[in-house]
Amino acid sequence: QVQLVESGGGLVQAGGSLRLSCVASGNNFVFTAMAWYRQAPGKQRELVAAITSSGSTNYADSVKGRFTISRDNTKNTVSLQMNSLKPEDTAVYYCNADQLIIGSHWGQGTQVTVSS
């Protein structure tokens, strides 16, 4: 059974930075896309950033230029560097990882709170 464990959330002032990390473990199959999603209170979960196994990235318009996603395929980790944080970035952030045929896996979420 695949497990995704996130770390790095917390409370930061507007304009500050945080780095989220996620470690995937549980089987020996390759993770194709890995991504970060977020869900703010009263809102739907949304894609923040995604990265393929070859390193191609995709970002939500709201975070372009501020957030950077990266991954280490040898360690099955994915990270999200978040700079110039805004109060509207406050949400629970979830790690997601896909495996062919097996399906999509989710972490338990980590809270990011940005104070104004």
KADATA-V993021 format. One line per field, one symbol per residue. ss: DSSP state (h for helix, s for strand, l for the rest). phi: phi as a letter, one per 40 degrees, with the letter a starting at -180 (. if undefined). A space follows every 10 residues. Layout:
ss: ???
phi: ???
This chain:
ss: llssssslls sssllllsss ssssslllll lllssssssl lllllsssss slllllsssl hhhlllssss ssllllssss ssllllhhhl sssssssssl llssssllls sssssl
phi: .cbbbcahci bacdgcbabc babbahabcc cccbabbaac dgbccbccab accchcbabc dcbdgbbbca abccbfbbbb cbbfcbdccc acbbcbabbd gchbbbccgb cbbbcc
